[in-house]
Amino acid sequence: MSEGLMIDSLVTFVIGVSGGHAALAIVLFTLAVRLILLPLNVRQARAGQVRQRLAPKLQELRKRHGRDPERLSKELTALYAREGTSPFAGILPMLAQLPFLWLMFRVATHPTALAGHTLFGAPLGQQLAGVVANFGLISWPVSVFVVVIAGLVLLAWLSARSIKVSKEQPELLRKVMPLLPYGSALAVLVLPLAAGLYLLVSTAWAVTERAVLAARTA
């Protein structure tokens, strides 16, 4: 079976389970992905707390062994091992979500998978430029895109506020990290609406999840 037929079959099945509503199917798919990733996200939150607690020790080790990279690496590895974590624990949820993002992108850009399906009148399979070309700049479908983008901007602002940047990190990285959450809003400018809906639901979950985990471990 070709990739196109596989995508069509998968989308038809998921939409059928959702009562024929493609937008609802995307929301349910996104929630399922976030539930699958929840254990990794909990681990990420705990790893972040460990890094904050270890910050003084990490700084001390870098000052003591900064001129001996090999010794520094061994000392850092041993310190993380004693705490039962890893410097790479924070990126696991992001890497684990990539296959799902790829699948959503393939579905959203497939010419027939979402044909005829809309979100409040805006075609799920079209990009913003295509919607503007078909319906005009001042139109209801464009307004749907605007609402999705505005929602992502708001969520990005909330995410940026929660980002804790260590003074030990390079200055450029400290400046860039608070801007990274806004990447999702920019992505919707070039991605189909279906992908934008996925990002909106996923980001809303992530912001809420982060707040809940922070409150539970405060």
Buried (B, 14 or more C-beta within 10 A) or exposed (E): EEEEEEBBEBBEEBBEEBEEBBBBBBBBBBEEBBEEBBEBBBBBBBBBBBBEEBEEEBEEBEEEBEEEEEEBEEBBEEBBEEBEBBEEBBEBBEEBBEEBBEBBBBBBBBEEBBEEBBBEEBBBBBBBEBBBEEBEEEBEBBBBBEBBBEBBBBBBBBBBEEEEEEEEEEEEEBEEBBEEBBEBBEBBEEBBBBBBBBBBBBBBBBBEBBEEBEEEEE
